[in-house]
Every structure is written in C-alpha cells, then in structure tokens.
Amino acid sequence: MTIKQVLIDELEVLLQFPLDSTQTGIKIHHEARQGLVDAAQNLFDKGLITQEDGGYLTDLGYEATEHLHHALRIMTSASADTA
C-alpha cells in the first residue's frame, strides 16, 4: 500500500493544529502550496475542520489528529530504537 500525496498533505495540515487548546485554529493562505489548500478543503468536506481554509478542529478532527500524533510518536521512536 502506498500513501498518496493527497493524504500526506491532509496529514500535514492536521499536524499544524495544536492539541493543547481547542481554541487555537489555523488558516491556510491562498498563497500556500496548492496541495495544502486542497487538503484543507478535503478535511472540511470530511468534517474534520470547521472552515474550508482551516479554522478549528471538529470533535472528529481532534480525535483524528490525536491518533495521528500518537502514531507519529510510535513511528519515530521505533525508528530511533532500531537504528
């Protein structure tokens, strides 16, 4: 299974949201790389963020981002342990 760039871009956008406050949002500016602009729109369409260009995480988006952070922590510590 390969991960397509579209999904990588969506993950990259989710990682911009801090998990320490649900009151902190982000904005993807129209000058940003097109893949990130499209990713924000996709995440909005999926119900993970509140605005087409960022905004805040929805409850589902917060949960997904939390899982993403956990997975990255596991993956980065595993690669450090096996090196």
PDB file with SEQRES, HELIX, SHEET and CRYST1 records, atoms N, CA, C and O in Angstrom:
SEQRES   1 A   83  MET THR ILE LYS GLN VAL LEU ILE ASP GLU LEU GLU VAL          
SEQRES   2 A   83  LEU LEU GLN PHE PRO LEU ASP SER THR GLN THR GLY ILE          
SEQRES   3 A   83  LYS ILE HIS HIS GLU ALA ARG GLN GLY LEU VAL ASP ALA          
SEQRES   4 A   83  ALA GLN ASN LEU PHE ASP LYS GLY LEU ILE THR GLN GLU          
SEQRES   5 A   83  ASP GLY GLY TYR LEU THR ASP LEU GLY TYR GLU ALA THR          
SEQRES   6 A   83  GLU HIS LEU HIS HIS ALA LEU ARG ILE MET THR SER ALA          
SEQRES   7 A   83  SER ALA ASP THR ALA                                          
HELIX    1 AA1 GLN A    5  LEU A   14  1                                  10    
HELIX    2 AA2 GLN A   34  ASP A   45  1                                  12    
HELIX    3 AA3 ASP A   59  THR A   82  1                                  24    
SHEET    1 AA1 2 ILE A  49  GLN A  51  0                                        
SHEET    2 AA1 2 GLY A  54  LEU A  57 -1                                        
CRYST1    1.000    1.000    1.000  90.00  90.00  90.00 P 1           1          
ATOM      1  N   MET A   1       0.840  -1.173   0.000  1.00  0.00           N  
ATOM      2  CA  MET A   1       0.000   0.000   0.000  1.00  0.00           C  
ATOM      3  C   MET A   1       0.890   1.243   0.000  1.00  0.00           C  
ATOM      4  O   MET A   1       1.804   1.365   0.816  1.00  0.00           O  
ATOM      5  N   THR A   2       0.621   2.130  -0.891  1.00  0.00           N  
ATOM      6  CA  THR A   2       1.362   3.385  -0.917  1.00  0.00           C  
ATOM      7  C   THR A   2       0.443   4.509  -0.436  1.00  0.00           C  
ATOM      8  O   THR A   2      -0.777   4.451  -0.582  1.00  0.00           O  
ATOM      9  N   ILE A   3       1.059   5.508   0.126  1.00  0.00           N  
ATOM     10  CA  ILE A   3       0.306   6.663   0.601  1.00  0.00           C  
ATOM     11  C   ILE A   3       0.397   7.741  -0.459  1.00  0.00           C  
ATOM     12  O   ILE A   3       1.491   8.169  -0.825  1.00  0.00           O  
ATOM     13  N   LYS A   4      -0.734   8.176  -0.945  1.00  0.00           N  
ATOM     14  CA  LYS A   4      -0.763   9.187  -1.999  1.00  0.00           C  
ATOM     15  C   LYS A   4      -0.486  10.562  -1.411  1.00  0.00           C  
ATOM     16  O   LYS A   4      -0.733  10.807  -0.230  1.00  0.00           O  
ATOM     17  N   GLN A   5       0.024  11.446  -2.242  1.00  0.00           N  
ATOM     18  CA  GLN A   5       0.392  12.797  -1.817  1.00  0.00           C  
ATOM     19  C   GLN A   5      -0.805  13.551  -1.242  1.00  0.00           C  
ATOM     20  O   GLN A   5      -0.646  14.373  -0.339  1.00  0.00           O  
ATOM     21  N   VAL A   6      -1.993  13.276  -1.757  1.00  0.00           N  
ATOM     22  CA  VAL A   6      -3.196  13.943  -1.249  1.00  0.00           C  
ATOM     23  C   VAL A   6      -3.369  13.653   0.243  1.00  0.00           C  
ATOM     24  O   VAL A   6      -3.662  14.558   1.025  1.00  0.00           O  
ATOM     25  N   LEU A   7      -3.190  12.401   0.632  1.00  0.00           N  
ATOM     26  CA  LEU A   7      -3.323  12.019   2.030  1.00  0.00           C  
ATOM     27  C   LEU A   7      -2.191  12.611   2.861  1.00  0.00           C  
ATOM     28  O   LEU A   7      -2.422  13.068   3.980  1.00  0.00           O  
ATOM     29  N   ILE A   8      -0.993  12.608   2.338  1.00  0.00           N  
ATOM     30  CA  ILE A   8       0.139  13.212   3.047  1.00  0.00           C  
ATOM     31  C   ILE A   8      -0.133  14.684   3.311  1.00  0.00           C  
ATOM     32  O   ILE A   8       0.146  15.180   4.403  1.00  0.00           O  
ATOM     33  N   ASP A   9      -0.672  15.382   2.330  1.00  0.00           N  
ATOM     34  CA  ASP A   9      -0.999  16.796   2.501  1.00  0.00           C  
ATOM     35  C   ASP A   9      -2.068  16.985   3.586  1.00  0.00           C  
ATOM     36  O   ASP A   9      -1.984  17.916   4.387  1.00  0.00           O  
ATOM     37  N   GLU A  10      -3.060  16.109   3.608  1.00  0.00           N  
ATOM     38  CA  GLU A  10      -4.093  16.205   4.640  1.00  0.00           C  
ATOM     39  C   GLU A  10      -3.490  15.974   6.024  1.00  0.00           C  
ATOM     40  O   GLU A  10      -3.822  16.683   6.974  1.00  0.00           O  
ATOM     41  N   LEU A  11      -2.616  14.998   6.136  1.00  0.00           N  
ATOM     42  CA  LEU A  11      -1.954  14.736   7.414  1.00  0.00           C  
ATOM     43  C   LEU A  11      -1.101  15.921   7.834  1.00  0.00           C  
ATOM     44  O   LEU A  11      -1.066  16.286   9.009  1.00  0.00           O  
ATOM     45  N   GLU A  12      -0.418  16.514   6.877  1.00  0.00           N  
ATOM     46  CA  GLU A  12       0.415  17.682   7.156  1.00  0.00           C  
ATOM     47  C   GLU A  12      -0.422  18.844   7.695  1.00  0.00           C  
ATOM     48  O   GLU A  12      -0.001  19.530   8.626  1.00  0.00           O  
ATOM     49  N   VAL A  13      -1.588  19.062   7.124  1.00  0.00           N  
ATOM     50  CA  VAL A  13      -2.469  20.119   7.617  1.00  0.00           C  
ATOM     51  C   VAL A  13      -2.933  19.790   9.033  1.00  0.00           C  
ATOM     52  O   VAL A  13      -2.902  20.661   9.903  1.00  0.00           O  
ATOM     53  N   LEU A  14      -3.357  18.564   9.280  1.00  0.00           N  
ATOM     54  CA  LEU A  14      -3.813  18.197  10.621  1.00  0.00           C  
ATOM     55  C   LEU A  14      -2.719  18.408  11.665  1.00  0.00           C  
ATOM     56  O   LEU A  14      -3.000  18.806  12.795  1.00  0.00           O  
ATOM     57  N   LEU A  15      -1.483  18.142  11.285  1.00  0.00           N  
ATOM     58  CA  LEU A  15      -0.382  18.288  12.239  1.00  0.00           C  
ATOM     59  C   LEU A  15      -0.100  19.742  12.600  1.00  0.00           C  
ATOM     60  O   LEU A  15       0.632  20.006  13.554  1.00  0.00           O  
ATOM     61  N   GLN A  16      -0.659  20.676  11.863  1.00  0.00           N  
ATOM     62  CA  GLN A  16      -0.473  22.096  12.184  1.00  0.00           C  
ATOM     63  C   GLN A  16      -1.333  22.524  13.371  1.00  0.00           C  
ATOM     64  O   GLN A  16      -1.062  23.552  13.991  1.00  0.00           O  
ATOM     65  N   PHE A  17      -2.351  21.755  13.689  1.00  0.00           N  
ATOM     66  CA  PHE A  17      -3.242  22.102  14.788  1.00  0.00           C  
ATOM     67  C   PHE A  17      -2.634  21.651  16.111  1.00  0.00           C  
ATOM     68  O   PHE A  17      -2.275  20.483  16.265  1.00  0.00           O  
ATOM     69  N   PRO A  18      -2.518  22.571  17.065  1.00  0.00           N  
ATOM     70  CA  PRO A  18      -2.034  22.165  18.387  1.00  0.00           C  
ATOM     71  C   PRO A  18      -3.135  21.423  19.146  1.00  0.00           C  
ATOM     72  O   PRO A  18      -4.313  21.764  19.039  1.00  0.00           O  
ATOM     73  N   LEU A  19      -2.744  20.420  19.903  1.00  0.00           N  
ATOM     74  CA  LEU A  19      -3.725  19.648  20.657  1.00  0.00           C  
ATOM     75  C   LEU A  19      -3.920  20.181  22.074  1.00  0.00           C  
ATOM     76  O   LEU A  19      -4.797  19.707  22.795  1.00  0.00           O  
ATOM     77  N   ASP A  20      -3.120  21.150  22.477  1.00  0.00           N  
ATOM     78  CA  ASP A  20      -3.224  21.653  23.845  1.00  0.00           C  
ATOM     79  C   ASP A  20      -4.356  22.654  24.022  1.00  0.00           C  
ATOM     80  O   ASP A  20      -4.672  23.024  25.153  1.00  0.00           O  
ATOM     81  N   SER A  21      -4.968  23.097  22.942  1.00  0.00           N  
ATOM     82  CA  SER A  21      -6.096  24.029  23.050  1.00  0.00           C  
ATOM     83  C   SER A  21      -7.026  23.854  21.852  1.00  0.00           C  
ATOM     84  O   SER A  21      -6.592  23.898  20.701  1.00  0.00           O  
ATOM     85  N   THR A  22      -8.295  23.657  22.140  1.00  0.00           N  
ATOM     86  CA  THR A  22      -9.275  23.557  21.061  1.00  0.00           C  
ATOM     87  C   THR A  22      -9.676  24.940  20.571  1.00  0.00           C  
ATOM     88  O   THR A  22     -10.432  25.060  19.607  1.00  0.00           O  
ATOM     89  N   GLN A  23      -9.180  25.982  21.222  1.00  0.00           N  
ATOM     90  CA  GLN A  23      -9.496  27.355  20.844  1.00  0.00           C  
ATOM     91  C   GLN A  23      -8.462  27.952  19.894  1.00  0.00           C  
ATOM     92  O   GLN A  23      -8.554  29.126  19.535  1.00  0.00           O  
ATOM     93  N   THR A  24      -7.482  27.152  19.488  1.00  0.00           N  
ATOM     94  CA  THR A  24      -6.449  27.619  18.572  1.00  0.00           C  
ATOM     95  C   THR A  24      -6.699  27.017  17.206  1.00  0.00           C  
ATOM     96  O   THR A  24      -6.743  25.797  17.048  1.00  0.00           O  
ATOM     97  N   GLY A  25      -6.860  27.884  16.223  1.00  0.00           N  
ATOM     98  CA  GLY A  25      -7.107  27.430  14.863  1.00  0.00           C  
ATOM     99  C   GLY A  25      -5.944  27.775  13.956  1.00  0.00           C  
ATOM    100  O   GLY A  25      -4.942  28.341  14.394  1.00  0.00           O  
ATOM    101  N   ILE A  26      -6.088  27.429  12.693  1.00  0.00           N  
ATOM    102  CA  ILE A  26      -5.081  27.758  11.685  1.00  0.00           C  
ATOM    103  C   ILE A  26      -5.780  28.329  10.457  1.00  0.00           C  
ATOM    104  O   ILE A  26      -6.994  28.205  10.301  1.00  0.00           O  
ATOM    105  N   LYS A  27      -5.002  28.948   9.603  1.00  0.00           N  
ATOM    106  CA  LYS A  27      -5.511  29.436   8.315  1.00  0.00           C  
ATOM    107  C   LYS A  27      -4.511  29.033   7.249  1.00  0.00           C  
ATOM    108  O   LYS A  27      -3.319  29.319   7.369  1.00  0.00           O  
ATOM    109  N   ILE A  28      -4.984  28.381   6.225  1.00  0.00           N  
ATOM    110  CA  ILE A  28      -4.170  28.048   5.060  1.00  0.00           C  
ATOM    111  C   ILE A  28      -4.374  29.189   4.068  1.00  0.00           C  
ATOM    112  O   ILE A  28      -5.456  29.339   3.501  1.00  0.00           O  
ATOM    113  N   HIS A  29      -3.348  29.978   3.864  1.00  0.00           N  
ATOM    114  CA  HIS A  29      -3.463  31.126   2.974  1.00  0.00           C  
ATOM    115  C   HIS A  29      -3.509  30.679   1.513  1.00  0.00           C  
ATOM    116  O   HIS A  29      -2.977  29.629   1.153  1.00  0.00           O  
ATOM    117  N   HIS A  30      -4.145  31.485   0.691  1.00  0.00           N  
ATOM    118  CA  HIS A  30      -4.286  31.122  -0.719  1.00  0.00           C  
ATOM    119  C   HIS A  30      -2.939  31.076  -1.432  1.00  0.00           C  
ATOM    120  O   HIS A  30      -2.837  30.516  -2.524  1.00  0.00           O  
ATOM    121  N   GLU A  31      -1.898  31.662  -0.826  1.00  0.00           N  
ATOM    122  CA  GLU A  31      -0.553  31.595  -1.424  1.00  0.00           C  
ATOM    123  C   GLU A  31       0.170  30.291  -1.077  1.00  0.00           C  
ATOM    124  O   GLU A  31       1.243  30.010  -1.611  1.00  0.00           O  
ATOM    125  N   ALA A  32      -0.416  29.504  -0.188  1.00  0.00           N  
ATOM    126  CA  ALA A  32       0.210  28.242   0.221  1.00  0.00           C  
ATOM    127  C   ALA A  32       0.282  27.284  -0.968  1.00  0.00           C  
ATOM    128  O   ALA A  32      -0.380  27.470  -1.989  1.00  0.00           O  
ATOM    129  N   ARG A  33       1.102  26.265  -0.795  1.00  0.00           N  
ATOM    130  CA  ARG A  33       1.215  25.224  -1.817  1.00  0.00           C  
ATOM    131  C   ARG A  33      -0.184  24.667  -2.100  1.00  0.00           C  
ATOM    132  O   ARG A  33      -0.946  24.399  -1.171  1.00  0.00           O  
ATOM    133  N   GLN A  34      -0.515  24.497  -3.367  1.00  0.00           N  
ATOM    134  CA  GLN A  34      -1.857  24.078  -3.778  1.00  0.00           C  
ATOM    135  C   GLN A  34      -2.287  22.786  -3.104  1.00  0.00           C  
ATOM    136  O   GLN A  34      -3.464  22.623  -2.782  1.00  0.00           O  
ATOM    137  N   GLY A  35      -1.371  21.877  -2.889  1.00  0.00           N  
ATOM    138  CA  GLY A  35      -1.721  20.626  -2.219  1.00  0.00           C  
ATOM    139  C   GLY A  35      -2.257  20.848  -0.817  1.00  0.00           C  
ATOM    140  O   GLY A  35      -3.143  20.119  -0.370  1.00  0.00           O  
ATOM    141  N   LEU A  36      -1.728  21.851  -0.113  1.00  0.00           N  
ATOM    142  CA  LEU A  36      -2.209  22.153   1.229  1.00  0.00           C  
ATOM    143  C   LEU A  36      -3.558  22.859   1.192  1.00  0.00           C  
ATOM    144  O   LEU A  36      -4.407  22.620   2.050  1.00  0.00           O  
ATOM    145  N   VAL A  37      -3.759  23.719   0.214  1.00  0.00           N  
ATOM    146  CA  VAL A  37      -5.051  24.378   0.034  1.00  0.00           C  
ATOM    147  C   VAL A  37      -6.121  23.315  -0.238  1.00  0.00           C  
ATOM    148  O   VAL A  37      -7.199  23.338   0.356  1.00  0.00           O  
ATOM    149  N   ASP A  38      -5.811  22.396  -1.135  1.00  0.00           N  
ATOM    150  CA  ASP A  38      -6.752  21.318  -1.464  1.00  0.00           C  
ATOM    151  C   ASP A  38      -6.987  20.411  -0.257  1.00  0.00           C  
ATOM    152  O   ASP A  38      -8.106  19.953  -0.027  1.00  0.00           O  
ATOM    153  N   ALA A  39      -5.928  20.155   0.512  1.00  0.00           N  
ATOM    154  CA  ALA A  39      -6.050  19.296   1.689  1.00  0.00           C  
ATOM    155  C   ALA A  39      -7.002  19.905   2.705  1.00  0.00           C  
ATOM    156  O   ALA A  39      -7.824  19.199   3.288  1.00  0.00           O  
ATOM    157  N   ALA A  40      -6.895  21.212   2.921  1.00  0.00           N  
ATOM    158  CA  ALA A  40      -7.799  21.875   3.856  1.00  0.00           C  
ATOM    159  C   ALA A  40      -9.247  21.738   3.387  1.00  0.00           C  
ATOM    160  O   ALA A  40     -10.141  21.476   4.191  1.00  0.00           O  
ATOM    161  N   GLN A  41      -9.473  21.914   2.103  1.00  0.00           N  
ATOM    162  CA  GLN A  41     -10.829  21.749   1.563  1.00  0.00           C  
ATOM    163  C   GLN A  41     -11.318  20.316   1.780  1.00  0.00           C  
ATOM    164  O   GLN A  41     -12.466  20.105   2.173  1.00  0.00           O  
ATOM    165  N   ASN A  42     -10.456  19.334   1.525  1.00  0.00           N  
ATOM    166  CA  ASN A  42     -10.827  17.928   1.727  1.00  0.00           C  
ATOM    167  C   ASN A  42     -11.171  17.648   3.185  1.00  0.00           C  
ATOM    168  O   ASN A  42     -12.151  16.964   3.479  1.00  0.00           O  
ATOM    169  N   LEU A  43     -10.353  18.184   4.102  1.00  0.00           N  
ATOM    170  CA  LEU A  43     -10.606  17.966   5.529  1.00  0.00           C  
ATOM    171  C   LEU A  43     -11.919  18.624   5.955  1.00  0.00           C  
ATOM    172  O   LEU A  43     -12.642  18.077   6.787  1.00  0.00           O  
ATOM    173  N   PHE A  44     -12.227  19.781   5.397  1.00  0.00           N  
ATOM    174  CA  PHE A  44     -13.500  20.443   5.663  1.00  0.00           C  
ATOM    175  C   PHE A  44     -14.649  19.575   5.148  1.00  0.00           C  
ATOM    176  O   PHE A  44     -15.638  19.366   5.851  1.00  0.00           O  
ATOM    177  N   ASP A  45     -14.515  19.071   3.919  1.00  0.00           N  
ATOM    178  CA  ASP A  45     -15.553  18.227   3.324  1.00  0.00           C  
ATOM    179  C   ASP A  45     -15.777  16.948   4.130  1.00  0.00           C  
ATOM    180  O   ASP A  45     -16.890  16.423   4.165  1.00  0.00           O  
ATOM    181  N   LYS A  46     -14.727  16.446   4.774  1.00  0.00           N  
ATOM    182  CA  LYS A  46     -14.820  15.227   5.587  1.00  0.00           C  
ATOM    183  C   LYS A  46     -15.297  15.510   7.002  1.00  0.00           C  
ATOM    184  O   LYS A  46     -15.515  14.582   7.780  1.00  0.00           O  
ATOM    185  N   GLY A  47     -15.460  16.777   7.340  1.00  0.00           N  
ATOM    186  CA  GLY A  47     -15.949  17.135   8.662  1.00  0.00           C  
ATOM    187  C   GLY A  47     -14.889  17.154   9.743  1.00  0.00           C  
ATOM    188  O   GLY A  47     -15.214  17.043  10.926  1.00  0.00           O  
ATOM    189  N   LEU A  48     -13.623  17.292   9.363  1.00  0.00           N  
ATOM    190  CA  LEU A  48     -12.551  17.303  10.356  1.00  0.00           C  
ATOM    191  C   LEU A  48     -12.151  18.705  10.796  1.00  0.00           C  
ATOM    192  O   LEU A  48     -11.606  18.874  11.887  1.00  0.00           O  
ATOM    193  N   ILE A  49     -12.412  19.717   9.966  1.00  0.00           N  
ATOM    194  CA  ILE A  49     -12.122  21.098  10.320  1.00  0.00           C  
ATOM    195  C   ILE A  49     -13.344  21.959  10.013  1.00  0.00           C  
ATOM    196  O   ILE A  49     -14.220  21.567   9.243  1.00  0.00           O  
ATOM    197  N   THR A  50     -13.386  23.149  10.634  1.00  0.00           N  
ATOM    198  CA  THR A  50     -14.600  23.959  10.577  1.00  0.00           C  
ATOM    199  C   THR A  50     -14.685  24.911   9.396  1.00  0.00           C  
ATOM    200  O   THR A  50     -15.770  25.401   9.081  1.00  0.00           O  
ATOM    201  N   GLN A  51     -13.568  25.184   8.736  1.00  0.00           N  
ATOM    202  CA  GLN A  51     -13.558  26.119   7.611  1.00  0.00           C  
ATOM    203  C   GLN A  51     -12.829  25.498   6.425  1.00  0.00           C  
ATOM    204  O   GLN A  51     -11.992  24.612   6.597  1.00  0.00           O  
ATOM    205  N   GLU A  52     -13.142  25.956   5.249  1.00  0.00           N  
ATOM    206  CA  GLU A  52     -12.506  25.434   4.037  1.00  0.00           C  
ATOM    207  C   GLU A  52     -11.013  25.730   3.986  1.00  0.00           C  
ATOM    208  O   GLU A  52     -10.259  25.044   3.296  1.00  0.00           O  
ATOM    209  N   ASP A  53     -10.592  26.756   4.719  1.00  0.00           N  
ATOM    210  CA  ASP A  53      -9.169  27.126   4.718  1.00  0.00           C  
ATOM    211  C   ASP A  53      -8.537  26.958   6.095  1.00  0.00           C  
ATOM    212  O   ASP A  53      -7.543  27.612   6.411  1.00  0.00           O  
ATOM    213  N   GLY A  54      -9.109  26.093   6.905  1.00  0.00           N  
ATOM    214  CA  GLY A  54      -8.543  25.829   8.222  1.00  0.00           C  
ATOM    215  C   GLY A  54      -9.584  25.938   9.304  1.00  0.00           C  
ATOM    216  O   GLY A  54     -10.434  25.060   9.448  1.00  0.00           O  
ATOM    217  N   GLY A  55      -9.522  27.023  10.074  1.00  0.00           N  
ATOM    218  CA  GLY A  55     -10.456  27.184  11.176  1.00  0.00           C  
ATOM    219  C   GLY A  55     -10.005  26.381  12.373  1.00  0.00           C  
ATOM    220  O   GLY A  55      -8.848  26.455  12.787  1.00  0.00           O  
ATOM    221  N   TYR A  56     -10.921  25.619  12.923  1.00  0.00           N  
ATOM    222  CA  TYR A  56     -10.658  24.814  14.110  1.00  0.00           C  
ATOM    223  C   TYR A  56     -10.923  23.348  13.806  1.00  0.00           C  
ATOM    224  O   TYR A  56     -11.598  23.014  12.832  1.00  0.00           O  
ATOM    225  N   LEU A  57     -10.387  22.487  14.644  1.00  0.00           N  
ATOM    226  CA  LEU A  57     -10.694  21.067  14.528  1.00  0.00           C  
ATOM    227  C   LEU A  57     -12.103  20.823  15.053  1.00  0.00           C  
ATOM    228  O   LEU A  57     -12.505  21.395  16.066  1.00  0.00           O  
ATOM    229  N   THR A  58     -12.838  19.979  14.366  1.00  0.00           N  
ATOM    230  CA  THR A  58     -14.105  19.488  14.903  1.00  0.00           C  
ATOM    231  C   THR A  58     -13.769  18.411  15.938  1.00  0.00           C  
ATOM    232  O   THR A  58     -12.600  18.066  16.115  1.00  0.00           O  
ATOM    233  N   ASP A  59     -14.770  17.887  16.611  1.00  0.00           N  
ATOM    234  CA  ASP A  59     -14.510  16.794  17.555  1.00  0.00           C  
ATOM    235  C   ASP A  59     -13.862  15.609  16.847  1.00  0.00           C  
ATOM    236  O   ASP A  59     -12.919  15.005  17.359  1.00  0.00           O  
ATOM    237  N   LEU A  60     -14.379  15.284  15.666  1.00  0.00           N  
ATOM    238  CA  LEU A  60     -13.801  14.187  14.881  1.00  0.00           C  
ATOM    239  C   LEU A  60     -12.376  14.525  14.458  1.00  0.00           C  
ATOM    240  O   LEU A  60     -11.493  13.668  14.505  1.00  0.00           O  
ATOM    241  N   GLY A  61     -12.151  15.762  14.047  1.00  0.00           N  
ATOM    242  CA  GLY A  61     -10.819  16.192  13.640  1.00  0.00           C  
ATOM    243  C   GLY A  61      -9.830  16.146  14.786  1.00  0.00           C  
ATOM    244  O   GLY A  61      -8.674  15.763  14.601  1.00  0.00           O  
ATOM    245  N   TYR A  62     -10.282  16.536  15.975  1.00  0.00           N  
ATOM    246  CA  TYR A  62      -9.410  16.484  17.148  1.00  0.00           C  
ATOM    247  C   TYR A  62      -9.015  15.042  17.438  1.00  0.00           C  
ATOM    248  O   TYR A  62      -7.847  14.751  17.698  1.00  0.00           O  
ATOM    249  N   GLU A  63      -9.989  14.144  17.392  1.00  0.00           N  
ATOM    250  CA  GLU A  63      -9.709  12.732  17.654  1.00  0.00           C  
ATOM    251  C   GLU A  63      -8.736  12.166  16.614  1.00  0.00           C  
ATOM    252  O   GLU A  63      -7.801  11.445  16.961  1.00  0.00           O  
ATOM    253  N   ALA A  64      -8.963  12.495  15.346  1.00  0.00           N  
ATOM    254  CA  ALA A  64      -8.071  12.010  14.283  1.00  0.00           C  
ATOM    255  C   ALA A  64      -6.664  12.560  14.461  1.00  0.00           C  
ATOM    256  O   ALA A  64      -5.684  11.837  14.281  1.00  0.00           O  
ATOM    257  N   THR A  65      -6.563  13.828  14.813  1.00  0.00           N  
ATOM    258  CA  THR A  65      -5.250  14.449  14.993  1.00  0.00           C  
ATOM    259  C   THR A  65      -4.533  13.865  16.195  1.00  0.00           C  
ATOM    260  O   THR A  65      -3.317  13.674  16.172  1.00  0.00           O  
ATOM    261  N   GLU A  66      -5.282  13.586  17.234  1.00  0.00           N  
ATOM    262  CA  GLU A  66      -4.695  12.957  18.420  1.00  0.00           C  
ATOM    263  C   GLU A  66      -4.112  11.587  18.059  1.00  0.00           C  
ATOM    264  O   GLU A  66      -2.999  11.256  18.465  1.00  0.00           O  
ATOM    265  N   HIS A  67      -4.867  10.797  17.297  1.00  0.00           N  
ATOM    266  CA  HIS A  67      -4.376   9.483  16.851  1.00  0.00           C  
ATOM    267  C   HIS A  67      -3.143   9.640  15.953  1.00  0.00           C  
ATOM    268  O   HIS A  67      -2.196   8.858  16.044  1.00  0.00           O  
ATOM    269  N   LEU A  68      -3.165  10.640  15.103  1.00  0.00           N  
ATOM    270  CA  LEU A  68      -2.034  10.897  14.213  1.00  0.00           C  
ATOM    271  C   LEU A  68      -0.776  11.205  15.018  1.00  0.00           C  
ATOM    272  O   LEU A  68       0.298  10.680  14.723  1.00  0.00           O  
ATOM    273  N   HIS A  69      -0.908  12.047  16.026  1.00  0.00           N  
ATOM    274  CA  HIS A  69       0.245  12.361  16.882  1.00  0.00           C  
ATOM    275  C   HIS A  69       0.767  11.113  17.582  1.00  0.00           C  
ATOM    276  O   HIS A  69       1.978  10.916  17.683  1.00  0.00           O  
ATOM    277  N   HIS A  70      -0.144  10.268  18.066  1.00  0.00           N  
ATOM    278  CA  HIS A  70       0.273   9.017  18.720  1.00  0.00           C  
ATOM    279  C   HIS A  70       1.016   8.116  17.741  1.00  0.00           C  
ATOM    280  O   HIS A  70       2.060   7.557  18.077  1.00  0.00           O  
ATOM    281  N   ALA A  71       0.484   7.976  16.542  1.00  0.00           N  
ATOM    282  CA  ALA A  71       1.121   7.125  15.534  1.00  0.00           C  
ATOM    283  C   ALA A  71       2.514   7.653  15.180  1.00  0.00           C  
ATOM    284  O   ALA A  71       3.462   6.877  15.062  1.00  0.00           O  
ATOM    285  N   LEU A  72       2.634   8.950  15.015  1.00  0.00           N  
ATOM    286  CA  LEU A  72       3.940   9.524  14.687  1.00  0.00           C  
ATOM    287  C   LEU A  72       4.933   9.333  15.819  1.00  0.00           C  
ATOM    288  O   LEU A  72       6.111   9.068  15.579  1.00  0.00           O  
ATOM    289  N   ARG A  73       4.464   9.465  17.046  1.00  0.00           N  
ATOM    290  CA  ARG A  73       5.341   9.245  18.191  1.00  0.00           C  
ATOM    291  C   ARG A  73       5.851   7.803  18.197  1.00  0.00           C  
ATOM    292  O   ARG A  73       7.030   7.559  18.454  1.00  0.00           O  
ATOM    293  N   ILE A  74       4.970   6.861  17.917  1.00  0.00           N  
ATOM    294  CA  ILE A  74       5.362   5.444  17.866  1.00  0.00           C  
ATOM    295  C   ILE A  74       6.352   5.210  16.733  1.00  0.00           C  
ATOM    296  O   ILE A  74       7.383   4.564  16.920  1.00  0.00           O  
ATOM    297  N   MET A  75       6.030   5.738  15.566  1.00  0.00           N  
ATOM    298  CA  MET A  75       6.883   5.504  14.394  1.00  0.00           C  
ATOM    299  C   MET A  75       8.271   6.136  14.550  1.00  0.00           C  
ATOM    300  O   MET A  75       9.269   5.538  14.148  1.00  0.00           O  
ATOM    301  N   THR A  76       8.339   7.313  15.119  1.00  0.00           N  
ATOM    302  CA  THR A  76       9.639   7.965  15.264  1.00  0.00           C  
ATOM    303  C   THR A  76      10.445   7.329  16.380  1.00  0.00           C  
ATOM    304  O   THR A  76      11.670   7.259  16.276  1.00  0.00           O  
ATOM    305  N   SER A  77       9.812   6.865  17.435  1.00  0.00           N  
ATOM    306  CA  SER A  77      10.579   6.203  18.497  1.00  0.00           C  
ATOM    307  C   SER A  77      11.012   4.817  18.046  1.00  0.00           C  
ATOM    308  O   SER A  77      12.094   4.362  18.417  1.00  0.00           O  
ATOM    309  N   ALA A  78      10.192   4.137  17.254  1.00  0.00           N  
ATOM    310  CA  ALA A  78      10.564   2.820  16.753  1.00  0.00           C  
ATOM    311  C   ALA A  78      11.748   2.901  15.823  1.00  0.00           C  
ATOM    312  O   ALA A  78      12.621   2.035  15.866  1.00  0.00           O  
ATOM    313  N   SER A  79      11.805   3.925  14.978  1.00  0.00           N  
ATOM    314  CA  SER A  79      12.936   4.042  14.057  1.00  0.00           C  
ATOM    315  C   SER A  79      14.197   4.405  14.825  1.00  0.00           C  
ATOM    316  O   SER A  79      15.291   3.997  14.435  1.00  0.00           O  
ATOM    317  N   ALA A  80      14.069   5.159  15.900  1.00  0.00           N  
ATOM    318  CA  ALA A  80      15.241   5.513  16.694  1.00  0.00           C  
ATOM    319  C   ALA A  80      15.750   4.285  17.443  1.00  0.00           C  
ATOM    320  O   ALA A  80      16.958   4.121  17.617  1.00  0.00           O  
ATOM    321  N   ASP A  81      14.836   3.421  17.886  1.00  0.00           N  
ATOM    322  CA  ASP A  81      15.236   2.221  18.622  1.00  0.00           C  
ATOM    323  C   ASP A  81      15.895   1.177  17.739  1.00  0.00           C  
ATOM    324  O   ASP A  81      16.723   0.398  18.214  1.00  0.00           O  
ATOM    325  N   THR A  82      15.538   1.149  16.452  1.00  0.00           N  
ATOM    326  CA  THR A  82      16.081   0.118  15.565  1.00  0.00           C  
ATOM    327  C   THR A  82      17.330   0.578  14.841  1.00  0.00           C  
ATOM    328  O   THR A  82      17.990  -0.224  14.179  1.00  0.00           O  
ATOM    329  N   ALA A  83      17.668   1.854  14.953  1.00  0.00           N  
ATOM    330  CA  ALA A  83      18.839   2.382  14.249  1.00  0.00           C  
ATOM    331  C   ALA A  83      20.117   2.017  14.956  1.00  0.00           C  
ATOM    332  O   ALA A  83      21.201   2.381  14.499  1.00  0.00           O  
TER     333      ALA A  83                                                      
END                                                                             
